[in-house]
Amino acid sequence: MELVERNDIEPLCPHCEAELHTAGFRLLSAWMGRRYLYFCLACHKTLGVSHRKGFFMG
Ligand SMILES: [Zn+2]
């Protein structure tokens, strides 16, 4: 698979299809360590959880 950087189009929320110009995140403290939980600011649904800040499905 080839990754293509596209800054001219906005990713959409899979839940409400709002354009994700920005996404919210919250730092969770879990027994396995810290997690970043990302969510849509329009519908508040979770987009993904990552070990690392700024890295979506990591
Ligand atoms: Zn949404």
N, CA, C, O and the ligand as a Tripos MOL2 file, in Angstrom:
@<TRIPOS>MOLECULE
protein
  233   231    59     0     0
PROTEIN
NO_CHARGES

@<TRIPOS>ATOM
      1 N           0.8400   -1.1860    0.0000 N.3       1 MET1
      2 CA          0.0000    0.0000    0.0000 C.3       1 MET1
      3 C           0.8770    1.2380    0.0000 C.2       1 MET1
      4 O           1.8880    1.3050    0.6990 O.2       1 MET1
      5 N           0.4780    2.2000   -0.7840 N.am      2 GLU2
      6 CA          1.2280    3.4470   -0.8530 C.3       2 GLU2
      7 C           0.4570    4.5370   -0.1230 C.2       2 GLU2
      8 O          -0.7540    4.6740   -0.2980 O.2       2 GLU2
      9 N           1.1540    5.3050    0.6890 N.am      3 LEU3
     10 CA          0.5260    6.4130    1.4040 C.3       3 LEU3
     11 C           0.7340    7.7030    0.6410 C.2       3 LEU3
     12 O           1.8390    8.0090    0.1920 O.2       3 LEU3
     13 N          -0.3360    8.4480    0.5020 N.am      4 VAL4
     14 CA         -0.2840    9.7110   -0.2170 C.3       4 VAL4
     15 C          -0.7010   10.8280    0.7240 C.2       4 VAL4
     16 O          -1.7810   10.7850    1.3130 O.2       4 VAL4
     17 N           0.1450   11.8100    0.8590 N.am      5 GLU5
     18 CA         -0.2060   12.9390    1.7200 C.3       5 GLU5
     19 C          -1.1530   13.8650    0.9840 C.2       5 GLU5
     20 O          -0.8510   14.3470   -0.1080 O.2       5 GLU5
     21 N          -2.3020   14.1080    1.5950 N.am      6 ARG6
     22 CA         -3.2920   15.0120    0.9880 C.3       6 ARG6
     23 C          -3.7210   16.0240    2.0310 C.2       6 ARG6
     24 O          -4.3830   15.6750    3.0090 O.2       6 ARG6
     25 N          -3.3530   17.2490    1.8300 N.am      7 ASN7
     26 CA         -3.7590   18.3100    2.7470 C.3       7 ASN7
     27 C          -4.8710   19.1740    2.1640 C.2       7 ASN7
     28 O          -5.3300   20.1190    2.8060 O.2       7 ASN7
     29 N          -5.3010   18.8510    0.9480 N.am      8 ASP8
     30 CA         -6.3270   19.6600    0.2950 C.3       8 ASP8
     31 C          -7.7320   19.1360    0.5620 C.2       8 ASP8
     32 O          -8.7140   19.8210    0.2790 O.2       8 ASP8
     33 N          -7.8350   17.9260    1.1040 N.am      9 ILE9
     34 CA         -9.1410   17.3880    1.4650 C.3       9 ILE9
     35 C          -9.1270   17.0490    2.9460 C.2       9 ILE9
     36 O          -8.0850   16.7280    3.5170 O.2       9 ILE9
     37 N         -10.2980   17.1270    3.5540 N.am     10 GLU10
     38 CA        -10.3890   16.8840    4.9900 C.3      10 GLU10
     39 C         -10.9280   15.4780    5.2520 C.2      10 GLU10
     40 O         -11.8700   15.0450    4.5880 O.2      10 GLU10
     41 N         -10.3340   14.7530    6.2220 N.am     11 PRO11
     42 CA        -10.9020   13.4590    6.6060 C.3      11 PRO11
     43 C         -12.2580   13.6570    7.2730 C.2      11 PRO11
     44 O         -12.5020   14.6800    7.9130 O.2      11 PRO11
     45 N         -13.1400   12.6660    7.1180 N.am     12 LEU12
     46 CA        -14.4860   12.7500    7.6720 C.3      12 LEU12
     47 C         -14.6250   11.8340    8.8780 C.2      12 LEU12
     48 O         -14.0220   10.7620    8.9350 O.2      12 LEU12
     49 N         -15.4220   12.2700    9.8350 N.am     13 CYS13
     50 CA        -15.7740   11.4080   10.9510 C.3      13 CYS13
     51 C         -16.5800   10.2210   10.4260 C.2      13 CYS13
     52 O         -17.5270   10.4230    9.6650 O.2      13 CYS13
     53 N         -16.2330    8.9900   10.8080 N.am     14 PRO14
     54 CA        -16.9780    7.8240   10.3200 C.3      14 PRO14
     55 C         -18.3810    7.7310   10.9160 C.2      14 PRO14
     56 O         -19.1990    6.9370   10.4510 O.2      14 PRO14
     57 N         -18.6620    8.5240   11.9270 N.am     15 HIS15
     58 CA        -19.9560    8.4420   12.6090 C.3      15 HIS15
     59 C         -20.9320    9.4920   12.0960 C.2      15 HIS15
     60 O         -22.0560    9.1610   11.7170 O.2      15 HIS15
     61 N         -20.5170   10.7460   12.0800 N.am     16 CYS16
     62 CA        -21.4410   11.8140   11.6940 C.3      16 CYS16
     63 C         -21.0400   12.4850   10.3880 C.2      16 CYS16
     64 O         -21.7580   13.3550    9.8930 O.2      16 CYS16
     65 N         -19.8990   12.0900    9.8240 N.am     17 GLU17
     66 CA        -19.3990   12.5950    8.5530 C.3      17 GLU17
     67 C         -19.0790   14.0850    8.5780 C.2      17 GLU17
     68 O         -19.0390   14.7320    7.5320 O.2      17 GLU17
     69 N         -18.8550   14.6240    9.7590 N.am     18 ALA18
     70 CA        -18.3440   15.9900    9.8500 C.3      18 ALA18
     71 C         -16.8780   15.9880    9.4240 C.2      18 ALA18
     72 O         -16.1670   15.0050    9.6310 O.2      18 ALA18
     73 N         -16.4360   17.0810    8.8360 N.am     19 GLU19
     74 CA        -15.0290   17.1810    8.4540 C.3      19 GLU19
     75 C         -14.1700   17.3470    9.6960 C.2      19 GLU19
     76 O         -14.4540   18.1750   10.5610 O.2      19 GLU19
     77 N         -13.1100   16.5420    9.7700 N.am     20 LEU20
     78 CA        -12.2600   16.5390   10.9580 C.3      20 LEU20
     79 C         -11.1120   17.5230   10.7840 C.2      20 LEU20
     80 O          -9.9560   17.1330   10.6130 O.2      20 LEU20
     81 N         -11.4560   18.8070   10.8300 N.am     21 HIS21
     82 CA        -10.4000   19.8260   10.8270 C.3      21 HIS21
     83 C          -9.5580   19.6740   12.0930 C.2      21 HIS21
     84 O          -8.3340   19.8050   12.0780 O.2      21 HIS21
     85 N         -10.2560   19.3970   13.1730 N.am     22 THR22
     86 CA         -9.5910   19.1520   14.4440 C.3      22 THR22
     87 C         -10.2980   17.9800   15.1190 C.2      22 THR22
     88 O         -11.4720   17.7210   14.8540 O.2      22 THR22
     89 N          -9.5950   17.2890   15.9730 N.am     23 ALA23
     90 CA        -10.1980   16.2230   16.7580 C.3      23 ALA23
     91 C          -9.8040   16.4400   18.2070 C.2      23 ALA23
     92 O          -8.7120   16.9290   18.4980 O.2      23 ALA23
     93 N         -10.6920   16.0780   19.1060 N.am     24 GLY24
     94 CA        -10.3670   16.1730   20.5200 C.3      24 GLY24
     95 C          -9.5940   14.9480   20.9620 C.2      24 GLY24
     96 O          -9.6690   13.8990   20.3220 O.2      24 GLY24
     97 N          -8.8570   15.0710   22.0390 N.am     25 PHE25
     98 CA         -8.2510   13.8780   22.6120 C.3      25 PHE25
     99 C          -8.2640   13.9850   24.1200 C.2      25 PHE25
    100 O          -8.3210   15.0760   24.6870 O.2      25 PHE25
    101 N          -8.2100   12.8430   24.7500 N.am     26 ARG26
    102 CA         -8.1760   12.7880   26.2090 C.3      26 ARG26
    103 C          -7.1260   11.7600   26.6060 C.2      26 ARG26
    104 O          -7.0360   10.6820   26.0190 O.2      26 ARG26
    105 N          -6.3470   12.1090   27.5980 N.am     27 LEU27
    106 CA         -5.3200   11.1900   28.0920 C.3      27 LEU27
    107 C          -5.9380   10.2650   29.1300 C.2      27 LEU27
    108 O          -6.4900   10.7170   30.1340 O.2      27 LEU27
    109 N          -5.8400    8.9760   28.8780 N.am     28 LEU28
    110 CA         -6.3790    7.9800   29.7920 C.3      28 LEU28
    111 C          -5.2340    7.3160   30.5470 C.2      28 LEU28
    112 O          -4.1840    7.0290   29.9730 O.2      28 LEU28
    113 N          -5.4400    7.0830   31.8040 N.am     29 SER29
    114 CA         -4.4700    6.3150   32.5770 C.3      29 SER29
    115 C          -5.0610    4.9290   32.8130 C.2      29 SER29
    116 O          -5.9990    4.7710   33.5930 O.2      29 SER29
    117 N          -4.5160    3.9440   32.1460 N.am     30 ALA30
    118 CA         -5.0020    2.5790   32.2530 C.3      30 ALA30
    119 C          -3.9310    1.7140   32.8970 C.2      30 ALA30
    120 O          -2.7810    2.1290   33.0390 O.2      30 ALA30
    121 N          -4.3230    0.5150   33.2810 N.am     31 TRP31
    122 CA         -3.3620   -0.3750   33.9270 C.3      31 TRP31
    123 C          -2.2430   -0.7920   32.9780 C.2      31 TRP31
    124 O          -1.1590   -1.1700   33.4220 O.2      31 TRP31
    125 N          -2.5020   -0.7260   31.6840 N.am     32 MET32
    126 CA         -1.4660   -1.0820   30.7180 C.3      32 MET32
    127 C          -0.5860    0.1060   30.3710 C.2      32 MET32
    128 O           0.3640   -0.0200   29.5980 O.2      32 MET32
    129 N          -0.9020    1.2620   30.9440 N.am     33 GLY33
    130 CA         -0.1290    2.4480   30.6270 C.3      33 GLY33
    131 C          -1.0330    3.5460   30.1160 C.2      33 GLY33
    132 O          -2.2580    3.4300   30.1420 O.2      33 GLY33
    133 N          -0.4220    4.5920   29.6610 N.am     34 ARG34
    134 CA         -1.2160    5.7260   29.2120 C.3      34 ARG34
    135 C          -1.6930    5.5320   27.7720 C.2      34 ARG34
    136 O          -0.9840    4.9810   26.9300 O.2      34 ARG34
    137 N          -2.9000    5.9950   27.5210 N.am     35 ARG35
    138 CA         -3.4880    5.9210   26.2030 C.3      35 ARG35
    139 C          -4.0630    7.2790   25.8340 C.2      35 ARG35
    140 O          -4.5560    8.0120   26.6900 O.2      35 ARG35
    141 N          -3.9970    7.5940   24.5870 N.am     36 TYR36
    142 CA         -4.6760    8.7810   24.0950 C.3      36 TYR36
    143 C          -5.9340    8.3400   23.3660 C.2      36 TYR36
    144 O          -5.8720    7.5450   22.4280 O.2      36 TYR36
    145 N          -7.0730    8.8580   23.7980 N.am     37 LEU37
    146 CA         -8.3400    8.5350   23.1730 C.3      37 LEU37
    147 C          -8.7670    9.7390   22.3340 C.2      37 LEU37
    148 O          -8.8880   10.8530   22.8440 O.2      37 LEU37
    149 N          -8.9920    9.5020   21.0480 N.am     38 TYR38
    150 CA         -9.3640   10.5710   20.1310 C.3      38 TYR38
    151 C         -10.8500   10.5310   19.8580 C.2      38 TYR38
    152 O         -11.4370    9.4570   19.7240 O.2      38 TYR38
    153 N         -11.4590   11.7030   19.7740 N.am     39 PHE39
    154 CA        -12.8890   11.7370   19.5070 C.3      39 PHE39
    155 C         -13.2410   12.9240   18.6230 C.2      39 PHE39
    156 O         -12.5290   13.9260   18.5480 O.2      39 PHE39
    157 N         -14.3860   12.7520   17.9550 N.am     40 CYS40
    158 CA        -14.9160   13.7880   17.0780 C.3      40 CYS40
    159 C         -15.4940   14.9050   17.9390 C.2      40 CYS40
    160 O         -16.2030   14.6410   18.9100 O.2      40 CYS40
    161 N         -15.1940   16.1430   17.5880 N.am     41 LEU41
    162 CA        -15.7040   17.2690   18.3660 C.3      41 LEU41
    163 C         -17.1600   17.5730   18.0280 C.2      41 LEU41
    164 O         -17.8380   18.2790   18.7760 O.2      41 LEU41
    165 N         -17.6410   17.0470   16.9120 N.am     42 ALA42
    166 CA        -19.0260   17.3180   16.5230 C.3      42 ALA42
    167 C         -19.9880   16.3640   17.2170 C.2      42 ALA42
    168 O         -20.9990   16.8090   17.7620 O.2      42 ALA42
    169 N         -19.7010   15.0630   17.2140 N.am     43 CYS43
    170 CA        -20.6410   14.0890   17.7790 C.3      43 CYS43
    171 C         -20.0800   13.4250   19.0420 C.2      43 CYS43
    172 O         -20.7930   12.6770   19.7120 O.2      43 CYS43
    173 N         -18.8250   13.6860   19.3680 N.am     44 HIS44
    174 CA        -18.1690   13.1810   20.5770 C.3      44 HIS44
    175 C         -17.9040   11.6750   20.5380 C.2      44 HIS44
    176 O         -17.5400   11.0940   21.5610 O.2      44 HIS44
    177 N         -18.0740   11.0410   19.4010 N.am     45 LYS45
    178 CA        -17.8080    9.6050   19.3200 C.3      45 LYS45
    179 C         -16.3200    9.3540   19.1510 C.2      45 LYS45
    180 O         -15.5950   10.1660   18.5780 O.2      45 LYS45
    181 N         -15.8890    8.2300   19.6540 N.am     46 THR46
    182 CA        -14.4680    7.9020   19.6650 C.3      46 THR46
    183 C         -13.9830    7.5050   18.2800 C.2      46 THR46
    184 O         -14.6140    6.7000   17.5940 O.2      46 THR46
    185 N         -12.8680    8.0720   17.8820 N.am     47 LEU47
    186 CA        -12.2760    7.7600   16.5860 C.3      47 LEU47
    187 C         -11.2030    6.6920   16.7000 C.2      47 LEU47
    188 O         -10.9900    5.9200   15.7650 O.2      47 LEU47
    189 N         -10.5340    6.6430   17.8260 N.am     48 GLY48
    190 CA         -9.4770    5.6580   17.9810 C.3      48 GLY48
    191 C          -8.7020    5.8950   19.2560 C.2      48 GLY48
    192 O          -8.8470    6.9250   19.9140 O.2      48 GLY48
    193 N          -7.8810    4.9250   19.5900 N.am     49 VAL49
    194 CA         -7.0540    4.9950   20.7870 C.3      49 VAL49
    195 C          -5.6220    4.7120   20.3690 C.2      49 VAL49
    196 O          -5.3670    3.8190   19.5610 O.2      49 VAL49
    197 N          -4.6990    5.4660   20.9170 N.am     50 SER50
    198 CA         -3.3020    5.3050   20.5290 C.3      50 SER50
    199 C          -2.4120    5.3380   21.7530 C.2      50 SER50
    200 O          -2.7610    5.9340   22.7720 O.2      50 SER50
    201 N          -1.2700    4.6990   21.6480 N.am     51 HIS51
    202 CA         -0.2620    4.7790   22.7030 C.3      51 HIS51
    203 C           0.4270    6.1310   22.6600 C.2      51 HIS51
    204 O           0.8800    6.6530   23.6790 O.2      51 HIS51
    205 N           0.4960    6.6800   21.4640 N.am     52 ARG52
    206 CA          1.2910    7.8800   21.2780 C.3      52 ARG52
    207 C           0.4090    9.0490   20.8730 C.2      52 ARG52
    208 O          -0.5540    8.8960   20.1220 O.2      52 ARG52
    209 N           0.7550   10.2050   21.3810 N.am     53 LYS53
    210 CA          0.0160   11.4030   21.0280 C.3      53 LYS53
    211 C           0.2110   11.7150   19.5490 C.2      53 LYS53
    212 O           1.3230   11.6690   19.0250 O.2      53 LYS53
    213 N          -0.8970   12.0320   18.8960 N.am     54 GLY54
    214 CA         -0.8280   12.4610   17.5090 C.3      54 GLY54
    215 C          -0.6810   11.3280   16.5170 C.2      54 GLY54
    216 O          -0.3660   11.5620   15.3500 O.2      54 GLY54
    217 N          -0.9060   10.0890   16.9680 N.am     55 PHE55
    218 CA         -0.7520    8.9720   16.0490 C.3      55 PHE55
    219 C          -1.9670    8.0920   16.2050 C.2      55 PHE55
    220 O          -2.1230    7.4270   17.2280 O.2      55 PHE55
    221 N          -2.8390    8.0760   15.1970 N.am     56 PHE56
    222 CA         -4.1960    7.5970   15.3970 C.3      56 PHE56
    223 C          -4.3280    6.1190   15.7690 C.2      56 PHE56
    224 O          -4.6330    5.8580   16.9330 O.2      56 PHE56
    225 N          -4.1440    5.2050   14.9640 N.am     57 MET57
    226 CA         -4.4920    3.8190   15.2890 C.3      57 MET57
    227 C          -3.2880    3.0150   15.7820 C.2      57 MET57
    228 O          -3.2730    1.7880   15.6830 O.2      57 MET57
    229 N          -2.2820    3.7100   16.3110 N.am     58 GLY58
    230 CA         -1.0440    3.0880   16.7160 C.3      58 GLY58
    231 C          -1.2130    2.0930   17.8250 C.2      58 GLY58
    232 O          -0.2360    1.4890   18.2670 O.2      58 GLY58
    233 ZN        -18.5310   12.8540   14.3980 Zn       59 ZN59
@<TRIPOS>BOND
     1     1     2 1
     2     2     3 1
     3     3     4 2
     4     3     5 am
     5     5     6 1
     6     6     7 1
     7     7     8 2
     8     7     9 am
     9     9    10 1
    10    10    11 1
    11    11    12 2
    12    11    13 am
    13    13    14 1
    14    14    15 1
    15    15    16 2
    16    15    17 am
    17    17    18 1
    18    18    19 1
    19    19    20 2
    20    19    21 am
    21    21    22 1
    22    22    23 1
    23    23    24 2
    24    23    25 am
    25    25    26 1
    26    26    27 1
    27    27    28 2
    28    27    29 am
    29    29    30 1
    30    30    31 1
    31    31    32 2
    32    31    33 am
    33    33    34 1
    34    34    35 1
    35    35    36 2
    36    35    37 am
    37    37    38 1
    38    38    39 1
    39    39    40 2
    40    39    41 am
    41    41    42 1
    42    42    43 1
    43    43    44 2
    44    43    45 am
    45    45    46 1
    46    46    47 1
    47    47    48 2
    48    47    49 am
    49    49    50 1
    50    50    51 1
    51    51    52 2
    52    51    53 am
    53    53    54 1
    54    54    55 1
    55    55    56 2
    56    55    57 am
    57    57    58 1
    58    58    59 1
    59    59    60 2
    60    59    61 am
    61    61    62 1
    62    62    63 1
    63    63    64 2
    64    63    65 am
    65    65    66 1
    66    66    67 1
    67    67    68 2
    68    67    69 am
    69    69    70 1
    70    70    71 1
    71    71    72 2
    72    71    73 am
    73    73    74 1
    74    74    75 1
    75    75    76 2
    76    75    77 am
    77    77    78 1
    78    78    79 1
    79    79    80 2
    80    79    81 am
    81    81    82 1
    82    82    83 1
    83    83    84 2
    84    83    85 am
    85    85    86 1
    86    86    87 1
    87    87    88 2
    88    87    89 am
    89    89    90 1
    90    90    91 1
    91    91    92 2
    92    91    93 am
    93    93    94 1
    94    94    95 1
    95    95    96 2
    96    95    97 am
    97    97    98 1
    98    98    99 1
    99    99   100 2
   100    99   101 am
   101   101   102 1
   102   102   103 1
   103   103   104 2
   104   103   105 am
   105   105   106 1
   106   106   107 1
   107   107   108 2
   108   107   109 am
   109   109   110 1
   110   110   111 1
   111   111   112 2
   112   111   113 am
   113   113   114 1
   114   114   115 1
   115   115   116 2
   116   115   117 am
   117   117   118 1
   118   118   119 1
   119   119   120 2
   120   119   121 am
   121   121   122 1
   122   122   123 1
   123   123   124 2
   124   123   125 am
   125   125   126 1
   126   126   127 1
   127   127   128 2
   128   127   129 am
   129   129   130 1
   130   130   131 1
   131   131   132 2
   132   131   133 am
   133   133   134 1
   134   134   135 1
   135   135   136 2
   136   135   137 am
   137   137   138 1
   138   138   139 1
   139   139   140 2
   140   139   141 am
   141   141   142 1
   142   142   143 1
   143   143   144 2
   144   143   145 am
   145   145   146 1
   146   146   147 1
   147   147   148 2
   148   147   149 am
   149   149   150 1
   150   150   151 1
   151   151   152 2
   152   151   153 am
   153   153   154 1
   154   154   155 1
   155   155   156 2
   156   155   157 am
   157   157   158 1
   158   158   159 1
   159   159   160 2
   160   159   161 am
   161   161   162 1
   162   162   163 1
   163   163   164 2
   164   163   165 am
   165   165   166 1
   166   166   167 1
   167   167   168 2
   168   167   169 am
   169   169   170 1
   170   170   171 1
   171   171   172 2
   172   171   173 am
   173   173   174 1
   174   174   175 1
   175   175   176 2
   176   175   177 am
   177   177   178 1
   178   178   179 1
   179   179   180 2
   180   179   181 am
   181   181   182 1
   182   182   183 1
   183   183   184 2
   184   183   185 am
   185   185   186 1
   186   186   187 1
   187   187   188 2
   188   187   189 am
   189   189   190 1
   190   190   191 1
   191   191   192 2
   192   191   193 am
   193   193   194 1
   194   194   195 1
   195   195   196 2
   196   195   197 am
   197   197   198 1
   198   198   199 1
   199   199   200 2
   200   199   201 am
   201   201   202 1
   202   202   203 1
   203   203   204 2
   204   203   205 am
   205   205   206 1
   206   206   207 1
   207   207   208 2
   208   207   209 am
   209   209   210 1
   210   210   211 1
   211   211   212 2
   212   211   213 am
   213   213   214 1
   214   214   215 1
   215   215   216 2
   216   215   217 am
   217   217   218 1
   218   218   219 1
   219   219   220 2
   220   219   221 am
   221   221   222 1
   222   222   223 1
   223   223   224 2
   224   223   225 am
   225   225   226 1
   226   226   227 1
   227   227   228 2
   228   227   229 am
   229   229   230 1
   230   230   231 1
   231   231   232 2
@<TRIPOS>SUBSTRUCTURE
     1 MET1         2 RESIDUE 1 A MET
     2 GLU2         6 RESIDUE 1 A GLU
     3 LEU3        10 RESIDUE 1 A LEU
     4 VAL4        14 RESIDUE 1 A VAL
     5 GLU5        18 RESIDUE 1 A GLU
     6 ARG6        22 RESIDUE 1 A ARG
     7 ASN7        26 RESIDUE 1 A ASN
     8 ASP8        30 RESIDUE 1 A ASP
     9 ILE9        34 RESIDUE 1 A ILE
    10 GLU10       38 RESIDUE 1 A GLU
    11 PRO11       42 RESIDUE 1 A PRO
    12 LEU12       46 RESIDUE 1 A LEU
    13 CYS13       50 RESIDUE 1 A CYS
    14 PRO14       54 RESIDUE 1 A PRO
    15 HIS15       58 RESIDUE 1 A HIS
    16 CYS16       62 RESIDUE 1 A CYS
    17 GLU17       66 RESIDUE 1 A GLU
    18 ALA18       70 RESIDUE 1 A ALA
    19 GLU19       74 RESIDUE 1 A GLU
    20 LEU20       78 RESIDUE 1 A LEU
    21 HIS21       82 RESIDUE 1 A HIS
    22 THR22       86 RESIDUE 1 A THR
    23 ALA23       90 RESIDUE 1 A ALA
    24 GLY24       94 RESIDUE 1 A GLY
    25 PHE25       98 RESIDUE 1 A PHE
    26 ARG26      102 RESIDUE 1 A ARG
    27 LEU27      106 RESIDUE 1 A LEU
    28 LEU28      110 RESIDUE 1 A LEU
    29 SER29      114 RESIDUE 1 A SER
    30 ALA30      118 RESIDUE 1 A ALA
    31 TRP31      122 RESIDUE 1 A TRP
    32 MET32      126 RESIDUE 1 A MET
    33 GLY33      130 RESIDUE 1 A GLY
    34 ARG34      134 RESIDUE 1 A ARG
    35 ARG35      138 RESIDUE 1 A ARG
    36 TYR36      142 RESIDUE 1 A TYR
    37 LEU37      146 RESIDUE 1 A LEU
    38 TYR38      150 RESIDUE 1 A TYR
    39 PHE39      154 RESIDUE 1 A PHE
    40 CYS40      158 RESIDUE 1 A CYS
    41 LEU41      162 RESIDUE 1 A LEU
    42 ALA42      166 RESIDUE 1 A ALA
    43 CYS43      170 RESIDUE 1 A CYS
    44 HIS44      174 RESIDUE 1 A HIS
    45 LYS45      178 RESIDUE 1 A LYS
    46 THR46      182 RESIDUE 1 A THR
    47 LEU47      186 RESIDUE 1 A LEU
    48 GLY48      190 RESIDUE 1 A GLY
    49 VAL49      194 RESIDUE 1 A VAL
    50 SER50      198 RESIDUE 1 A SER
    51 HIS51      202 RESIDUE 1 A HIS
    52 ARG52      206 RESIDUE 1 A ARG
    53 LYS53      210 RESIDUE 1 A LYS
    54 GLY54      214 RESIDUE 1 A GLY
    55 PHE55      218 RESIDUE 1 A PHE
    56 PHE56      222 RESIDUE 1 A PHE
    57 MET57      226 RESIDUE 1 A MET
    58 GLY58      230 RESIDUE 1 A GLY
    59 ZN59       233 GROUP 0 **** ****
